[in-house]
Amino acid sequence: MRVTPVPFDPALSAVLGAMPRGEESEPSLESIAAIRDSAALIPLPPVAGVIGDRAIDAEERTIPGPAGAPDLDITVLRPRHQKAPVPGLYNIHGGGMISGHRHQDTPRLADLVEELGVVAVNVEYRLAPENPDPAPVEDCYAGVRWMADNAAELGVDPRRIVVMGGSAGGGLSAGVALMARDRGAPFLAGQLLLCPMLDDGNTTVSSHQYDGSGTWQRATNLLAWRALLGEKAGDPTADVSAYAAPARARDLSGLPPAFVEAGSAELFRDEDVDYASRVWAAGGQAELHIWQGAFHGFDVFAPDHEVTRAALAARLSWLRRVLGL
């Protein structure tokens, strides 16, 4: 497919240009260890360092995983002077389901806990290819079930829990929302899907536009889906669970309200727009934001850019409305 990429915003392009680049090689299952090592080079301050002097308490816990599977590590962030019950955010980190760590999202969650007075639960889940589908999404579902079942202890209103995440975390959040609908629990007040990874097909225009440019590129995305789904990845005739690849869901009715965000200059743009459109077509609620010239994960890499400020304000507005704040 011959395509012309949507250009990056000039200031964001400068951010991309300043990022360190490793040696270019074709991603493979054998290269996943190197991808993880590269991600680990990004400094992550400890949770206490992120919180600083803010009135937030952090607790590390271990909770039951899915039946027959290992326990899950989580971090709970609470307002120090919490007046229970308050809304809850259940966060799932990104990394293509092949890399990443929950603590990479601590800055985002600490800001939301401080701004909104909510409790946040940040989950660690098993990664592919060592743990292919359904391990990642089942871990994430088990965690949100635990959060809802233990809402009273956490000081959370079980009717005001939003599942959220970016990139792979956004895709897993959409999968968890589908699971919760189909399994009848827990109740979710919303799903905050930030540049979500939804479609293993990789046939959209935008999935071809960023083949060799941007922060998350086509070759790496193909690798990530292969790690998760094996040879079934990208095969439209294969039996692939919609919980793993939510774009495959035939029925998007009855889902909690969705907030869907992406950049105009990233490979997930078209699948994210399509997902929101299909929610609307099913009579559901979705709020869609496509930020002009923004690349994948722009808010993380360009926190002081005007488009990031606009995106953060839009997220906060939606959360306040969905959570009744």
C-alpha positions in Angstrom: 0.0 0.0 0.0 1.4 3.4 -1.0 0.6 6.0 1.5 1.7 9.5 2.5 2.0 10.0 6.3 0.3 12.8 8.0 3.1 15.2 9.0 4.1 15.5 12.6 3.5 18.9 14.3 6.8 20.8 13.9 7.5 21.0 17.6 6.6 17.3 18.2 8.8 16.4 15.2 11.7 18.2 17.0 11.0 16.0 20.1 11.1 12.9 17.9 14.4 14.0 16.3 16.0 14.5 19.7 15.2 11.0 20.9 18.1 8.5 21.1 18.0 5.9 18.3 19.5 2.5 18.6 20.7 0.3 15.8 17.9 -0.4 13.3 17.2 -4.1 12.8 14.1 -6.1 11.8 12.1 -6.9 15.0 11.8 -10.6 15.8 10.7 -12.7 18.7 14.4 -12.9 19.6 14.7 -9.1 19.8 12.0 -8.7 22.4 14.6 -8.9 25.2 16.4 -6.0 23.6 13.2 -4.1 23.3 12.6 -4.6 27.0 16.2 -3.6 27.8 15.8 -0.4 25.8 12.6 0.5 27.6 14.3 -0.1 30.9 16.8 2.6 30.0 14.1 5.2 30.4 14.6 6.4 34.0 11.6 5.6 36.3 11.7 7.4 39.6 10.4 5.4 42.6 6.8 5.8 43.5 7.7 8.0 46.5 9.8 10.2 44.3 6.9 10.7 41.9 4.5 11.6 44.7 6.9 13.9 46.4 5.2 16.1 49.0 1.8 15.6 47.6 -0.9 14.3 50.0 -1.0 10.8 48.4 -0.4 7.5 50.0 1.0 4.6 48.1 0.7 0.9 48.9 2.3 -2.1 47.2 0.1 -5.2 47.4 -0.2 -8.8 46.0 -3.6 -10.0 45.0 -5.0 -13.2 43.6 -4.6 -13.7 39.8 -6.9 -15.7 37.6 -7.7 -19.2 38.7 -4.6 -21.4 38.5 -2.4 -18.5 37.6 0.2 -16.5 39.6 -0.8 -13.7 41.9 -0.7 -10.1 40.7 1.3 -7.2 42.0 -0.5 -3.9 42.2 0.1 -0.4 43.4 -2.7 1.5 45.2 -2.6 5.3 45.2 -5.0 7.1 47.6 -5.7 10.7 48.6 -4.2 11.0 52.1 -7.3 12.7 53.5 -9.8 10.5 51.6 -13.4 10.8 52.5 -14.8 7.4 51.4 -16.2 6.3 49.1 -14.6 8.0 46.1 -14.4 7.0 42.4 -11.7 4.5 41.3 -9.3 4.3 38.4 -8.0 0.9 37.3 -4.9 1.3 35.2 -3.2 -1.0 32.7 0.2 -0.1 31.4 1.4 0.0 27.8 4.3 -1.7 26.0 2.7 -3.7 23.2 1.9 -6.5 25.7 5.5 -7.5 25.3 7.3 -4.9 27.5 6.6 -2.2 30.0 5.9 -2.0 33.7 3.1 -0.6 35.9 5.4 2.1 37.4 5.8 3.8 34.1 2.2 5.1 34.6 2.7 6.3 38.2 3.2 10.0 37.1 -0.1 10.0 35.2 -2.0 8.3 38.0 -0.6 10.5 40.8 -1.7 13.6 38.9 -5.2 12.2 38.5 -5.4 11.1 42.2 -4.3 14.6 43.2 -6.6 16.4 40.8 -9.8 14.3 41.2 -9.5 12.8 44.7 -9.9 9.3 43.3 -8.2 6.0 44.3 -6.1 4.4 41.6 -5.1 0.7 41.3 -2.2 0.1 38.9 -1.8 -3.6 37.9 1.2 -5.7 36.7 0.2 -8.4 34.2 2.0 -11.2 32.4 3.7 -10.3 29.1 3.9 -12.2 25.8 5.4 -14.2 24.2 6.2 -16.1 27.5 2.6 -15.6 28.4 0.4 -15.4 25.2 -3.3 -14.7 25.0 -5.3 -15.0 27.1 -2.9 -14.4 30.0 -2.5 -10.6 29.8 -6.2 -9.8 29.5 -7.3 -12.4 32.1 -4.8 -11.0 34.5 -6.2 -7.5 34.0 -9.8 -8.7 34.4 -8.9 -10.5 37.6 -7.4 -7.3 39.0 -10.4 -5.2 38.3 -12.7 -7.9 39.7 -10.6 -7.8 42.9 -10.9 -4.0 42.9 -14.7 -4.0 42.7 -15.0 -6.9 45.2 -12.8 -5.0 47.7 -14.2 -1.6 47.0 -15.2 -1.0 50.6 -11.7 -1.7 51.9 -10.2 0.6 49.3 -12.7 3.3 50.0 -14.0 3.1 46.4 -17.5 3.5 45.1 -18.0 0.3 43.2 -20.5 2.0 40.8 -17.8 4.6 39.8 -14.8 2.6 38.5 -13.2 3.5 35.2 -10.8 1.1 33.5 -8.0 3.0 31.7 -4.7 2.6 29.9 -2.5 3.7 27.0 -1.5 1.8 23.9 -1.5 -1.9 24.8 -3.1 -0.8 28.1 -5.8 0.9 26.2 -6.5 -2.3 24.1 -6.5 -4.4 27.3 -8.9 -1.9 28.9 -11.2 -2.3 26.0 -10.9 -6.1 26.3 -11.6 -6.0 30.0 -14.7 -3.8 29.3 -16.0 -6.5 26.9 -15.3 -9.2 29.4 -17.1 -7.4 32.2 -20.1 -7.0 29.9 -20.2 -10.6 28.9 -19.4 -12.0 32.3 -21.9 -9.7 34.1 -19.4 -8.1 36.4 -17.9 -5.9 37.6 -19.9 -2.8 36.8 -17.7 -0.2 35.0 -18.6 3.5 34.8 -16.3 4.1 31.8 -13.3 3.1 29.8 -10.5 5.6 29.1 -8.7 4.4 26.0 -5.5 6.3 25.2 -4.2 5.5 21.7 -5.4 2.0 22.2 -3.9 -1.1 20.4 -7.1 -2.8 19.2 -6.6 -4.4 15.8 -4.2 -7.3 15.0 -5.1 -7.0 11.3 -2.8 -4.0 10.5 -4.7 -3.3 7.3 -5.7 0.4 7.8 -4.1 3.3 6.0 -2.6 4.7 9.2 -1.0 1.3 10.1 0.9 1.6 6.8 1.7 5.3 7.2 4.1 4.9 10.1 6.3 2.1 8.8 9.7 3.3 10.0 8.7 6.6 11.7 7.3 7.6 15.1 7.6 6.1 18.5 5.7 2.8 17.8 6.2 1.6 14.3 4.5 -1.0 12.0 7.2 -3.7 12.3 7.2 -3.6 16.1 3.4 -3.7 16.1 3.3 -6.7 13.9 5.8 -8.4 16.2 3.8 -7.6 19.3 0.6 -9.1 17.9 2.6 -12.2 16.7 4.0 -12.6 20.3 0.5 -12.4 21.7 -1.5 -14.4 19.2 1.1 -16.6 17.4 0.4 -17.5 13.8 -3.2 -16.4 14.1 -2.2 -12.7 14.3 -3.6 -10.8 11.3 -5.5 -13.8 9.9 -9.1 -12.7 9.4 -10.2 -16.3 9.3 -8.5 -17.3 12.5 -10.4 -17.8 15.8 -9.0 -14.8 17.7 -10.7 -13.6 20.8 -12.2 -10.1 20.8 -10.9 -9.8 24.4 -7.4 -9.9 22.9 -8.1 -7.8 19.8 -11.2 -5.8 20.5 -11.5 -4.6 16.9 -12.7 -8.1 16.2 -15.7 -7.8 18.4 -18.9 -8.3 16.5 -21.1 -6.6 19.0 -20.1 -3.3 20.7 -23.4 -2.7 22.4 -23.9 -2.5 26.1 -20.4 -1.2 26.9 -19.5 1.5 29.4 -19.0 5.0 28.0 -15.7 5.2 26.1 -13.1 8.0 25.8 -10.9 7.3 22.7 -7.9 9.3 22.0 -5.1 9.1 19.4 -2.7 11.3 17.4 -3.4 12.0 13.7 0.2 11.0 13.0 0.3 7.5 14.5 -0.5 4.0 13.3 -3.4 3.4 15.7 -5.4 6.4 14.4 -7.7 4.6 12.0 -8.5 1.6 14.2 -9.3 3.9 17.1 -11.6 6.1 15.0 -13.3 3.0 13.7 -13.8 1.6 17.2 -15.5 4.8 18.4 -17.7 4.8 15.3 -18.8 1.3 15.9 -19.7 2.1 19.5 -21.9 4.9 18.2 -23.4 2.6 15.5 -24.4 0.2 18.3 -26.1 3.0 20.2 -23.3 3.4 22.8 -21.4 6.4 24.1 -18.0 7.4 22.9 -16.0 10.6 23.0 -13.3 10.7 20.3 -10.3 13.0 20.2 -7.7 12.9 17.4 -4.9 15.4 18.0 -3.5 17.0 14.9 0.2 16.2 14.2 0.6 14.1 17.4 2.6 10.9 17.4 2.0 7.8 19.6 2.4 8.6 23.2 2.9 12.3 22.6 1.8 13.3 26.1 4.6 11.2 27.7 7.4 12.4 25.5 6.2 16.0 25.1 4.6 17.0 28.4 4.9 20.7 27.8 3.5 20.9 24.3 0.2 22.7 23.8 -1.5 19.6 22.3 -0.6 17.7 25.5 -2.2 20.4 27.7 -5.3 20.2 25.5 -5.4 16.4 25.7 -5.0 16.3 29.5 -7.8 18.9 29.9 -10.1 16.8 27.7 -9.4 13.7 29.7 -10.1 15.4 33.0 -13.3 16.9 31.6 -14.6 13.5 30.5 -13.6 11.8 33.8 -15.4 14.5 35.8 -18.5 14.0 33.8 -18.5 10.2 33.8 -17.6 10.0 37.5 -20.0 12.7 38.6 -17.3 14.9 40.0 
